[in-house]
Amino acid sequence: MIELNFHKKLTAATGEMLLDINTSIKKGSLVTLYGKSGVGKTTILRILGGLLKPEKGTILVNKTTWFNSDEKINLKPQKRNVGFVFQDYALFPNMTVKENLEFALEKNQSTKIVKELIELIELGELQNRKPTTLSGGQKQRVALARALVKKPSILMLDEPLSALDYEIRFKLQQYILQVHQEFNLTTILISHDISEILRMSDHIIEIENGKIIREGKPTEVFNIKEFNAKFQFTGTIIHIEKQDFLYILTVHIGKDLVKIVADESEGSQLTIGDKILVSAKAFNPIINKIN
């Protein structure tokens, strides 16, 4: 169990903002921090990892105190058993993939874990190549493996997939879910992609202006019915055309525009600018407006 109860003053685009967090995260869960840019999501990860210090509060992890302002306890980052994965990879360009992983080993730690991770995350064909020769998705796989070398109990992911295309993102989501389960991790993810959150997360914490405004199961927070679907994606409606009893929706998804047919009961409830989740089951599109 991770128990967070702290506050820290931040400078936001609109001026000074107080990051005031009081929540708990169950051991073994995959939790997403969700909210607009600049609301304090990355700062929460940095505070949990010991890279930033709150003005006041406590951090308890499995009943061990990592931070307590009153008792002047502030565990150093290297003493906090966490792994970070960032959007920018942060790999050493002069080292091979294997050397990047080996560099993350602690003193006297067995190299067996490097071999295990190379096999698990399918880096065998890449292990002797340098990062400059790798694609974005390959670099992110290496960054994920490197974060796991020290066998952390907590894995923190700061929008690690946002710069990748859909197909690569989907594959990397599978890798993350696999290592989350196999390493028995508590994983904290920052993401703006609602389909990604629905697919991966047990719990979501929504933050606005430095404060938690909602939390719970993703389907509850986004007010979306639970169902099994072959695929799903989110997008924004930019055009609606009515044809007899049907509505033709033009939806902006990433860099693409997709046309989707909705029946009258669905289409009449939608307007331009709405964000929707589109799923498919047995070739029938199911449209959910995201609140």
N, C-alpha and C positions, 0 to 999 in steps of 0.2 A: 504494500500500500504506500502510495506517495501522497503526503499531506502537505499542501501548499497554503500558506497564510502569510502574505507579505504585501508591502506596498513600496513603490519606487516612483519618484518624480521623473517624468520624461518630457522632452521637448518634441512636440508634434507640429504638424503643418499649421494647425490652428492656434498654436501657443503651448503653454505648459499643460501637461496632462498627468493625472495621477493614475498609475497602474496599481490597481487594488484587487488582488486575487485571493480568493478563499475557496478552495475546492480540494477534492481528493480523487486519486486515480487508482483503480484496482490493479493489483499485481496480475500480470499476464494479459492485460487488456490492450487493445489498439485504439488509441484515442486521437481524435483530430481537433486541433485548434482552428477555428474558422472565424473569419471576419475580414473587413476591409483592410487594405494596406495601412500601416501606421497606427494600429490600435494596440500594439504591444505583444503580438504573438511571438515574434522572434526573441524579444526581450525575456519572455517567460522561459524559453529554452536556455538562453544564456545564463539566466539566474539559476535555474536548476542545475546546469552544468558547472557553476562556479566561476563563470567568466565575467559576471556582473554581480554586484552586491546590492541588495535592497537596503533602503533606509531603516526599515523595521520589519520584524516578523519572524516566522519560523519555517523551516523545511525539514520534514521528517520522512525518511525512506525506510520502510520496513522497521519502524520504531527506532531507527538510528538517526540522531540529530545531525543534519548536514549544515544547517544554519540556524542560529538563534541570536538575535540582536541583543536581547537582554543579558544573556550569558556569554556574549562575545565569542560565540562558536561560529567559525566559517571554514568548513572543510575545503582544502585546496582542490582544484580541478582534477589533479591526478589521483586524488583519493576518492573521487566520486566515480563509481563504476558505470560510466555512460559512454555511449558511442554517438558521434555526430555524423550526419550526412547532409551536405549543403548543396545548393543548386549549382555552384561553380566548381564542383569536384575537388579542387585544392590538391591535385596530385603533383608529385615531384616530376618535372619534365625530363630530368636527366637520368631517371631510374626506370627500369622495366616494370611491368605490372607486378611481377613476383617480388622485385626489390621494394616496390612501394608497400606491399603487404608485410614483407619481412622487417621493414623499417619501423612498423607499428608494434612489433613485438616488444614485450617488456624484458628486462634483463633476466637472463637464464630461462626465459619461457621457451618451451618446445616449439619447433617449427612445424609440428604435426598439424596445428590448426591452419597454417597457410595452405598446406596440401588439401585439407578438408574443404576449405573455402573455395579454392580454385576448382575443385570438382563440383561442389554444391552449386556455385553460381556460374558454372560452365565457362571458366576462364582459361582452360587448358591451351587452346590455340592462340591465346593472346598473351600468355604469361611472359614471353620473352620480347614483347614489343613495348615501345615507349608510348606514353600518353598522346604525344603529338600525332601518332599514326592511327589513333582510335576515333571512332564516331562518338557522338554525345551519349548515346545509350550505353556503349561499351565503357566509356569513362565512368558513367554513373554506377555501373555494375562493379567496377574496381573500387570506387569510393565506398559503396555499400560493404564490400568484402573487407576493406581496410578498417571500417568502423567496427567490424565484428572480431577482429584479430585478438583483442584483449578480453574477449568473452564478456561483454558488458551485460548488466542486468537491465539497463534502460537504453533503448535506441531512440534517438531524436532525429527527425527528418524535416528539414526546413525547405519546403517546396522543392523536393529533389527532382520531380518529373515535369515541372511546368514548362521547360524549354524544349521538350521532346514531342515528336508527333504521336498520334493516337496509338498506332500499332506498337511502337516501342514502349510507350507508357504502359500499355496493357501487359506487355511481357514483364516489365520491371515491377509492376504491381504484384504479379505472381511471385517473383523472386522475394519481394518484401514480405508477402504473406507467408511464404515458405520458411524463410529464416526466422520470422516472428514466432512461428509454431515450433520449429525444430530447436531453436535456442532458448525457448521458453522466456521470451522477452516481454517486457512492458514497453510498448512502442508509442511514441508521441509524434504525430504527423501534423505539419502545417500544410493545408491545401485549400484552394479556392474552387476546385473542381468537384461539383456535387455528385456526379456519377462515380467519381473516384472515392469520395467519402462514403457513399452508400455501399459500394462494393467492398471496401476494406475495413471500415470502422465499426467497433462495438459501441462507441460512445462519442459524442461530439460536444465540445465546449465552444459556444459562440461568444465572441468578445466584441464590445463596442465601446469606444472612448475609454479604454483601459479597464473596463469592468465586464464581468460575466453577465450576460443578459438572458441566456437560455442554455440549458444543457440537458442531455438525455440521449436516447437512441436516435440515430440520424433520421429514421422515418418519422419519428415523433416531432423532432425539431423542425423538419421541413414539411410536416403534415402531408406525408406521402404514404399511400397504402403499400403494405409489404406484399411482394409476390416474387416468384422466380421468373427470370426473363433470360432470353438468349443473349441479348445485348442491351445496353442503355447508354445514352449520352445526354448532355445538357446543352442548351443553346438559348438564344434570345430571338423572339419573333420580330422580324423587321417588316413584314408585309402580310396582309390577310386578304384573300380574294374569295368571295362567296359565289358558289356555282350550284344552283338549285338547292339541294338539301345538304350539300357538302361545303367544307371550308378548305381552301388550299393555303397552307401556312408556309411562308418562306422563313427559314430558321438559320440564323448565323451561328456556326459552330467552328470555333477556332478561326482558321483562314478560309473556311468553306461556307457555301450557302446550300441548304438542303430544302427541298420541297416535301411537305408531309400533308397527307389528306386526313382531315378530322371530320367526324360526323357533326350534326347540328348541335347535339347536346354538349359536345366538347368545345367546338369552335365558337359558339355563342358566348361562352364564358371568358374568352381570351381577347386581349387587346395588344396592339403593337407595343413592344418594350417589355412584355412579360417574359420572364425566364421560365423555361419548361424542362421537364425531364421526359425524354421519349424512350420508351422501352418497346421491345417486340417479343411476343410470345405466340408461337404457331403462326408467324407471318402477319399478325395483326398488331399495328402500332397502338400503344397505350400512352396517352398524353397526361402528364400531371403538371399542373401549375405549381411552382415553388413559391412558398410564402416567405 
